[in-house]
Amino acid sequence: MSGQPCGSAAVDYWAYSYRDDPVLAGLVSHSGTVDSFPANSPELSVQHWEEITSSMGCKLGDVLGCMKTQSAAALLTASGKVKLPVASIAARTQPAFQPTMDSVTVFSDYRLLARTERFAHLPYLAGHSHNEADLYKISA
């Protein structure tokens, strides 16, 4: 399995999530790891979900059913109005909607998991593009 930036982080998430059931032959992460994009806490994800559902008029009853009736354009517009969390990296804002720590597929302490080798033991190729850091020089 391979991925680039966000997809690359997803590949890395997979390595920790499915360590006991490695149905793949190998992993390739290009320009991202679990440390590249801070995951949302469950509380922050709930806050953002409630903010968007409320703004879409889906506050009571079958909230998910109501959200499923909304158009993609309306969802994009409403999601763009969700207050973003304070960025942990000055050169990049953290999106409102992204993976959430659930201790099943996304964890809170990857350094501990790495130190204790709790990841899929598969061939893993990781890399980045030449001058990739220049993106952050421009945005900073």
Buried (B, 14 or more C-beta within 10 A) or exposed (E): BEBBBBBBBBBBBBBBBBBEEBEBEEBBBBBBBBEBBBBBEEEBBEBBBEBBBEBBEBEEEEBEEBBEEBEEEEEEEBBEEBEEBEEEEEEBEBBBEBBBBEEEBBBEEBEEBBEEEBBBEBEBEBEBEEEEEEEEEEEE
